[in-house]
Amino acid sequence: MQSILFIVFLPLLAAIVAGLTNKAAPSVFAKSITTGALFISCALSWPIFLGFVGGTAEAGVVPVLTWVKSGTLTFDWALRVDTLTAVMLVVITSVSALVHLYSWGYMDEDPDQPRFFAYLSLFTFAMLMLVTADNLVQMFFGWEGVGLASYLLIGFWFKKPSACAAAIKAFVVNRVGDLGFMLGIFGTWMVFQTTSIPEILEAAPGMTGATIGFLGYRMHTMDILCILLFIGAMGKSAQLGLHTWLPDAMEGPTPVSALIHAATMVTAGVFMVCRLSPMFEAAPVALGLVTFIGAATCFFAATIGTTQWDIKRVIAYSTCSQLGYMFFAAGVGAYGGAMFHLYTHAFFKALLFLGAGSVIHAMHHEQDMRYYGGLRKHIPLTFWAMMMGTLAITGVGIYDLHIGFAGFWSKDAIIEVAYARGTDLGQFAFWMGVFAALLTSFYSWRLMFLTFWGKPRWIESEHIQHSVHKTPEQAGEDTTGGYHPHESPVSMLIPLGVLSVGAVLAGQVFAPTFLDSEAFWNGAIFYNEGLIHAMHGVPVLVKYAAFIVMVTGLLGAYWAYIRNTSIPGKFVVQFRLVHRFVYNKWYFDELYNVLFVKPAFWLGRQFWQKGDVGTIDRFGPNGVAWVVAQGALVAKKVQSGYLYSYALIMLLGLVAAITWVLF
């Protein structure tokens, strides 16, 4: 159990050393110490997880220090280790370690590598602090830590205006969600008089039906608290309404995208809801909201993924959609299913992002899929890795034979459990999940066909051709524009291979443990055994629904992007308004710009011009300066330079003072 201290604090120590040495030492020093620290943390995390899988490990708390003692508010800094923590430990450390290794090759030419690796390790430490928190304040510390680290990493290329804008956008949107999270924490402490998570969860069932005054109304206490907490999760996990920062986060380096989307930050909201699941079980209205928002996000993001051309943005909207699956699983009460999909998603989504990074590396940093094509012959290892990720995310598997890739086990289980819930919101989530599965299959295979099949289209990319140096002989003889895609270095291919194994086996191996074993969770989450039994008893057509739409999406993408490539263009012409609406991301950015951004800038200008300059500066520093200047002009007139004049003034002043004292 004491190994948890090394797991959590080694990344922090590595980040400090790498950050302080920066360019004072060779880049390989920072890369080695941060990558080594993460692999050690990963090696220590897996035995803990496997111990819980095998039933040999027990939950416990490792104290670090006494943190706050203020009146009745007392809490320590302590690291909680239970099944839920163990799952997150292997997800975070495994993906982060592989991302560190991958970055050796991807960031090899960047002059600021020490700073980059220090930020990566800091990000990992903050996420580890979040998932090992024993109280809500400690969780909030990690929560804000990943927000800060994401700002630093998304804006890592700070000389690039779009990267800076994306970092600020992520920071601001998350602050909106964090306001709800903070209010939820304040309200929880006010109601339970403690920030200890175990104490809160123990007392939560007894609060069912209790009411509290809020905004002048009597409302159910647990519903209010859980809705506020869920608003924080919406921001961190990019749910519908607070999702707009996530696609723009692609402005950061690709390893950052993989780390944020697969193992850290965006999964924090799902983890928080599952950690506090006994609270949410006492809040039916809040659970209904979680179900609706999750299902709506699942559908909404999938529609956008079908129209994007940037390879990283397609995968980013895929993340947003998959997070919707996790949330509506939690909303219908299948917290184990939500965590199982989080676990499998980490492997295949990290694989897809790092695979996309390998493609981008091969294509000289071109990200537009319209300038790819035919790459499977040039980068075969990357092709097969992304094939494994695609088979996993689309849920390829055979139900009767009980074999399948990772998504087949986790995503299909979520769809089934939504149907088994038997409520109206459960049915809504089921149909949204099925339709999103269709779109997931379509946009995933669309990405594969545009990238790896068809004729090579990179000769049409001015970005690639202008960045390639050709000899006169090459210019005269080369029919592909002088550029040949190349496979990535070994440091990038090893993580792809390891993650491919996870994409293939993670669901197959661990499905019974995550879904059917209440003993595995051992009270770490609320486990609804009846719901799981109902899930296994749904009609056969429900069990095959995800498989049917998966095949339909595959065939649709094959027909449109391999057999008859004129279909997409005809569709755009026929349904121009629908395509424009979806391609422009349902105009959320434009709407928020009108409703919030422009009014905020106008208000800021008013405060600046009329408040700061017109009032404070006018009557403050500028006004005082004017008074001093005018006083100086008056004083200047009595400065004659004659000694007898000064003596006379002094004598008159002395007489006036004596007169005042006497009379």
Buried (B, 14 or more C-beta within 10 A) or exposed (E): BEBBBBBBBBBBBBBBBBBEBBEEBEBEBBBBBBBBBBBBBBBBBBEBBEBBBEEEBEBEBBEBEEBEEEEEEBBBBBBBBBBBBBBBBBBBBBBBBBBBBBBBBBBBEBEBBBBBBBBBBBBBBBBBBBBBBBBBBBBBBBBBBBBBBBBBBBBBBEEEEEBBBBBBBBBBBBEBBBBBBBBBBEBBBEBBEBBBBBEBBEBBEEBEEEBBEBEEEEBBBBBBBBBBBBBBBBBBBBBBBBBBBBBBBBBBBBBBBBBBBBBBBBBBBBBBBBBBBBBBBBBBBBBBBBBBBBBBBBBBBBBBBBBBEBBBBBBBBBBBBBBBBBBBBBBBBBBBBBBBBBBBBBBBBBBBBBBBBBBBBBBBEBBBBEBBBBBBEBBEBBBBBBBBBBBBBBBBBEBEEEEBBBBBBBBBBBBBBBBBBEBEBBBBBBBBBBBBBBBBBBBBBBBBBBBBBBEBBBBEBEBBBEEBEBEEEEEEEBEEBBBEBEBBBEBBBBBBBBBBEBBBBBBBEBBEBBBBBEEBBBBBBBBBEEBBEBBEEBEEEBBEBBBEBBBBBBBBBBEBBEEEBEEBEEEBEEEEEEBEBBBEBBEBBEEBEEEEBEEEEEEEEEBEEEEEEEEBEEEEEEEEEEEEEEEEEEEEEEEEEEEEEEEEEEEEEEEEEEEEEEE
